[in-house]
Amino acid sequence: MNADSKQDVAAGPGSAVLAGCALGAGAAYQIAFARPALAGFVLVHLALTMELRRARSPRAAFWLGTLAGLAVIVPRFGFLWTVFGIPAGGVTVSIAAPILWTILASFHGWFVLLLRAVESRWGMRMALAAAPVLWMGVEYLRSEAWWLRFPWFTVGEALDPYPGLLHGAGVYGAGALAVSVVALALGLAGDPRQGLRGAQKFVAVLAVAVGLAMAWGVAGPPATPRSGGSVAVAGLQLETPAMPEVLAGLGRVLARHPEAELIVLGEYTLDGPPPESLRRWCREHRRWLVVGGTESVAVPQGGGPVSATLRGGATEGTPFRNTAFVVGPSGAVEFTQAKSVPIPFFRDGLPAATQKVWESPWGRLGIAVCYDAGYRRVMDGLVRAGAEALVVIAMDAEAWGPDEHALNARITRLRGVEYGLPLARVATSGISGIHDARGIETARAGFPGQGETIAGTLHLAGPGRVPWDAWLGPVAVAATALLAAWLAIAGWRRQGPRPDYGGVGKTS
């Protein structure tokens, strides 16, 4: 550690000022997601978060970063209180929700802690140079690379007004580029004690960056088809319906949208595989149907894991997979795709054994089940297999509220933008939508929207393209982990070995 950097850390702002920065970072993040025109506030969020590295101790840096994370997470993820709550005396009580909020918020804390450690050892310039790698490493770890993967509400999602940026760099890459811009601005501004001159440099760099992002965003993925194929799609929102309600709903879909070739129903529409009555309907009306249900899994000799569906029903107590079924005009099940990532803490079945695209009459369609659409590591597989359009079925329970529905719908839409593919999403209680390859919405059914239908055309855009953050994300995780380990070992060595008391506890 050089003396100058050590003095800079020690001379940092007071705790009250930094706590204000943490809360301001959270407020800027909420503003950035409020509407597309305010997306640039995500840069303010990053600048204030990175300012927390100037805390006077590692512990303070971590907890200030976690405070900023809580200001980001809690306002948008209040629905976790309901999802994991237990009714008690007319109110809902949840122990799990605060724990989950804190875990998610702690990733901001780890980023700030690592950034401070790098600056303490090698100075501000090295810390700012490392910031994009550390941010991508921490964010990719949170979203894709550990057990409690949580990909929603990342920095890159705030940049959805710029489809070209997301198509080229991906959501995680766009976030890392945003951190790079802020780091460059902070580096040019120099010591915060420079005052107005440093602030002018900082604002100038951010203004240029926003202009470049807007220019790049104009050149997004093409909205017009390259392969020429197209399919007329219709969807119906029904949550936990009985079979008579399903059949009646399909009749309404055909009456409203007789041009529909492919009809889509949500996740867990059925308690099992498509029954004969549903297959007969497809046969009589000569339609293709994608519908969510469950597929029983043979129990290995000696037993195996036991699960039940989110909605219970016929499969309760037996092993199963949460599955999207494709029923053809012949009434036969032509294709199935199980859910790759069951929801943690829920009885959501076993993970898919395989993943493949459906060779449909119109081209290769990638089919995903709800939670899967949030994960790049899942959806990248469909794109690498040659998917020309994406169809996503989901069950976001109405009781989970509008914020949860909006978050899940948003990240699904951005998956199509990243790959440059058209996408149809049908959820049991909203938000359903049909989008072109640039993410422009052509049809929508809102929340809760029971019985609502959507219809539109998917223009197959040829094979999609996986953004470059697919390989850079894991590299950033590895680099961040190695750096954290090295800093921890180096810090332990500087402290020296603990005194040996000869096996006897230390006494006063």
BELTA-V383550 format. One record per residue. N is the residue number from 1. SS is DSSP state (hx for helix, st for strand, lp for the rest). Layout:
n = {N,N}
ss = {SS,SS}
//
This chain:
n = {1,2,3,4,5,6,7,8,9,10,11,12,13,14,15,16,17,18,19,20,21,22,23,24,25,26,27,28,29,30,31,32,33,34,35,36,37,38,39,40,41,42,43,44,45,46,47,48,49,50,51,52,53,54,55,56,57,58,59,60,61,62,63,64,65,66,67,68,69,70,71,72,73,74,75,76,77,78,79,80,81,82,83,84,85,86,87,88,89,90,91,92,93,94,95,96,97,98,99,100,101,102,103,104,105,106,107,108,109,110,111,112,113,114,115,116,117,118,119,120,121,122,123,124,125,126,127,128,129,130,131,132,133,134,135,136,137,138,139,140,141,142,143,144,145,146,147,148,149,150,151,152,153,154,155,156,157,158,159,160,161,162,163,164,165,166,167,168,169,170,171,172,173,174,175,176,177,178,179,180,181,182,183,184,185,186,187,188,189,190,191,192,193,194,195,196,197,198,199,200,201,202,203,204,205,206,207,208,209,210,211,212,213,214,215,216,217,218,219,220,221,222,223,224,225,226,227,228,229,230,231,232,233,234,235,236,237,238,239,240,241,242,243,244,245,246,247,248,249,250,251,252,253,254,255,256,257,258,259,260,261,262,263,264,265,266,267,268,269,270,271,272,273,274,275,276,277,278,279,280,281,282,283,284,285,286,287,288,289,290,291,292,293,294,295,296,297,298,299,300,301,302,303,304,305,306,307,308,309,310,311,312,313,314,315,316,317,318,319,320,321,322,323,324,325,326,327,328,329,330,331,332,333,334,335,336,337,338,339,340,341,342,343,344,345,346,347,348,349,350,351,352,353,354,355,356,357,358,359,360,361,362,363,364,365,366,367,368,369,370,371,372,373,374,375,376,377,378,379,380,381,382,383,384,385,386,387,388,389,390,391,392,393,394,395,396,397,398,399,400,401,402,403,404,405,406,407,408,409,410,411,412,413,414,415,416,417,418,419,420,421,422,423,424,425,426,427,428,429,430,431,432,433,434,435,436,437,438,439,440,441,442,443,444,445,446,447,448,449,450,451,452,453,454,455,456,457,458,459,460,461,462,463,464,465,466,467,468,469,470,471,472,473,474,475,476,477,478,479,480,481,482,483,484,485,486,487,488,489,490,491,492,493,494,495,496,497,498,499,500,501,502,503,504,505,506,507,508}
ss = {lp,lp,hx,hx,hx,hx,hx,hx,hx,hx,lp,lp,lp,lp,hx,hx,hx,hx,hx,hx,hx,hx,hx,hx,hx,hx,hx,hx,hx,hx,hx,hx,lp,lp,lp,hx,hx,hx,lp,lp,hx,hx,hx,hx,hx,hx,hx,hx,hx,hx,hx,hx,hx,hx,lp,lp,lp,hx,hx,hx,hx,hx,hx,hx,hx,hx,hx,hx,hx,hx,hx,hx,hx,hx,hx,hx,lp,lp,hx,hx,hx,hx,hx,lp,lp,st,st,st,lp,lp,st,st,st,lp,lp,hx,hx,hx,hx,hx,hx,hx,hx,hx,hx,hx,hx,hx,hx,hx,hx,hx,hx,hx,hx,hx,hx,hx,hx,hx,hx,hx,lp,hx,hx,hx,hx,hx,hx,hx,hx,hx,hx,hx,hx,hx,hx,hx,hx,hx,hx,hx,hx,hx,lp,lp,lp,lp,lp,lp,lp,lp,lp,lp,hx,hx,hx,hx,lp,lp,lp,lp,hx,hx,hx,hx,hx,hx,hx,hx,hx,hx,hx,hx,hx,hx,hx,hx,hx,hx,hx,hx,hx,hx,hx,hx,hx,hx,hx,lp,lp,hx,hx,hx,lp,hx,hx,hx,hx,hx,hx,hx,hx,hx,hx,hx,hx,hx,hx,hx,hx,hx,hx,hx,hx,hx,hx,hx,lp,lp,lp,lp,lp,lp,lp,lp,lp,lp,lp,st,st,st,st,st,st,st,lp,lp,lp,lp,lp,lp,hx,hx,hx,hx,hx,hx,hx,hx,hx,hx,hx,hx,hx,hx,lp,lp,lp,lp,lp,st,st,st,st,lp,lp,lp,lp,lp,lp,lp,lp,lp,lp,hx,hx,hx,hx,hx,hx,hx,hx,hx,hx,lp,lp,st,st,st,st,st,st,st,st,st,lp,lp,lp,lp,lp,lp,lp,lp,lp,lp,lp,lp,lp,lp,lp,lp,lp,lp,lp,lp,lp,lp,lp,st,st,st,st,st,st,st,st,lp,lp,lp,lp,lp,st,st,st,st,st,st,lp,lp,lp,lp,lp,lp,lp,lp,lp,lp,lp,lp,lp,lp,lp,lp,lp,lp,lp,st,st,st,lp,lp,st,st,st,st,st,st,st,hx,hx,hx,hx,hx,lp,hx,hx,hx,hx,hx,hx,hx,hx,hx,lp,lp,lp,lp,st,st,st,st,st,st,lp,lp,lp,hx,hx,hx,lp,hx,hx,hx,hx,hx,hx,hx,hx,hx,hx,hx,hx,hx,hx,hx,hx,hx,hx,lp,lp,st,st,st,st,st,st,lp,lp,lp,lp,st,st,st,st,lp,lp,lp,lp,lp,st,st,st,st,st,lp,lp,lp,lp,lp,lp,lp,st,st,st,st,st,st,st,lp,lp,lp,lp,lp,lp,lp,lp,lp,hx,hx,hx,hx,hx,hx,hx,hx,hx,hx,hx,hx,hx,hx,hx,hx,hx,hx,hx,hx,hx,hx,hx,hx,hx,hx,hx,lp,lp,lp,lp,lp,lp,lp,lp,lp,lp,lp,lp,lp}
//
